[in-house]
């Protein structure tokens, strides 16, 4: 089904999903892909790395992300890639006691998935750039960073603004945004989150230090980029 914008899509747990290729200058051969899932309401975002983008590997990382979420997955919206539109993922989302609403964007309308497209830049490209990740060892190293420090740093300490109004006056568009808040605080403000879950999130938040997280991120990035193939474009610039 093509995605339909309804009131339910703005409830907690409705997520957009996309993949990012770490292919350098060429899509040929084998390399790492990043999977990004972002909640539309709170902007809570999780990323995972997978070798190539086969249905089984992508499904495995979607399962991993779902287990880590502080809320229930209610909806999953994707583009028209074969890594999503396959029986494995459809069966996983739909064949359960409480089926997950599974929708897709319109072909050639990337803005249908604007929330996750934005996070592809802030959470993936900003972190790993555009080089070629063709060493399978990188998958575990990237996921060690994605699951731990990067998720905690982005969701607990990086505020985001959400568009609440967009109108056109004459030839100009005017946008109005809400107050910047971190995904953590947006999630804590949701009435659908249980008291137990909020208590766990609050206790976790108290133990975190953004400066320590950033130091750990930089340390892990250094180890990762020792195994990365620098693209021709980057070599010329250097």
Order of alpha helices (4+ residues) and beta strands (2+ residues): beta-beta-beta-alpha-beta-alpha-beta-alpha-alpha-alpha-beta-beta-beta-beta-alpha-alpha-alpha-alpha
